[in-house]
């Protein structure tokens, strides 16, 4: 874990969060600035700065994060679908450099990319 990482501090219990799930490897908690009625994040307890640093050693952990997303989304009432977002690196819009998967849903979720209709 990183001493200065806000998500590592949440994992250690130094910063409170509204937990949605926790086990030995993963913590899921609600975003403090939600962009939709349901917005939580899944993070590994292992400090992994971003998807850019992931490799074969992390395959099982990455799979676990992605398999938990639909299970927890359904538990949070998102039975009609949801969006997952993983921002990777500064160029990808990442703000907290600890890998995290946003799960977003409920209400009217706009498209990720505006498309011109012909």
C-alpha positions in Angstrom: 0.0 0.0 0.0 1.0 3.6 -0.6 1.2 6.0 2.4 -0.2 8.9 0.5 -2.8 7.2 -1.7 -6.4 8.2 -0.7 -7.8 4.8 -1.7 -5.1 3.0 0.3 -6.1 5.2 3.3 -9.7 4.1 2.7 -8.6 0.4 2.6 -6.7 0.9 5.9 -9.8 2.5 7.5 -8.1 5.9 7.9 -10.8 7.6 5.8 -14.4 6.4 6.1 -16.5 5.2 3.2 -19.9 3.8 2.5 -19.0 0.2 1.7 -20.9 -1.9 -0.8 -18.6 -4.9 -0.6 -15.4 -6.1 1.0 -13.2 -9.2 1.1 -9.5 -9.9 1.5 -8.6 -8.5 -2.0 -11.3 -6.1 -3.0 -13.2 -3.1 -1.5 -16.3 -1.5 -3.2 -17.6 1.8 -1.9 -20.0 4.5 -3.0 -18.5 7.5 -4.8 -18.7 10.7 -2.7 -19.4 12.7 -5.9 -21.9 10.4 -7.7 -22.7 11.1 -11.3 -25.8 8.9 -11.3 -28.2 7.5 -8.7 -26.0 4.5 -8.3 -22.2 5.1 -8.5 -19.7 3.0 -6.7 -16.1 2.0 -7.2 -14.4 -1.4 -7.0 -10.7 -1.2 -6.0 -8.1 -3.8 -5.3 -6.7 -3.6 -1.8 -3.3 -4.0 -3.4 -1.9 -0.6 -4.5 -1.8 -0.9 -8.3 -1.5 2.6 -9.8 -3.5 2.0 -12.9 -4.3 -0.6 -15.6 -1.1 0.6 -17.3 0.9 -1.2 -14.6 -1.1 -4.4 -14.6 0.4 -7.6 -15.9 -0.1 -11.3 -15.9 0.4 -11.4 -12.1 -2.8 -9.4 -11.7 -5.0 -11.5 -14.1 -7.0 -13.2 -11.3 -7.5 -9.9 -9.5 -8.6 -8.0 -12.6 -11.0 -10.9 -13.4 -12.4 -10.7 -9.9 -13.1 -7.0 -10.2 -14.9 -7.4 -13.5 -17.0 -10.4 -12.2 -18.0 -8.5 -9.1 -19.2 -5.5 -11.0 -22.5 -7.0 -12.4 -23.1 -8.9 -9.1 -22.9 -5.7 -7.0 -24.6 -3.6 -9.7 -27.7 -5.9 -9.5 -27.5 -5.8 -5.6 -27.7 -2.0 -5.9 -30.8 -2.3 -8.1 -29.2 -1.9 -11.5 -31.1 -4.8 -13.1 -31.5 -3.1 -16.5 -27.8 -2.4 -17.1 -25.0 -0.2 -15.9 -21.8 1.4 -17.2 -18.3 0.5 -16.1 -15.4 3.0 -16.5 -11.7 2.5 -15.9 -9.6 5.6 -16.5 -6.0 4.7 -17.0 -3.2 7.3 -16.7 -3.4 11.1 -16.9 -4.2 10.9 -20.6 -7.1 8.7 -19.8 -8.6 11.1 -17.3 -7.4 9.2 -14.2 -7.4 11.4 -11.1 -6.6 9.0 -8.3 -3.7 6.8 -9.1 -5.0 3.5 -7.6 -6.8 1.2 -10.1 -10.5 1.6 -9.7 -13.6 0.5 -11.6 -16.5 2.9 -11.6 -19.9 1.2 -11.8 -22.6 3.8 -12.8 -26.3 3.4 -13.4 -29.9 4.3 -12.7 -31.6 7.3 -14.2 -30.8 8.6 -17.6 -27.1 7.8 -18.4 -26.0 9.8 -21.5 -23.9 8.1 -24.1 -20.1 8.1 -23.5 -19.4 9.6 -26.9 -21.7 12.0 -28.8 -22.3 10.6 -32.3 -23.5 12.5 -35.3 -26.7 10.9 -36.6 -26.8 10.7 -40.4 
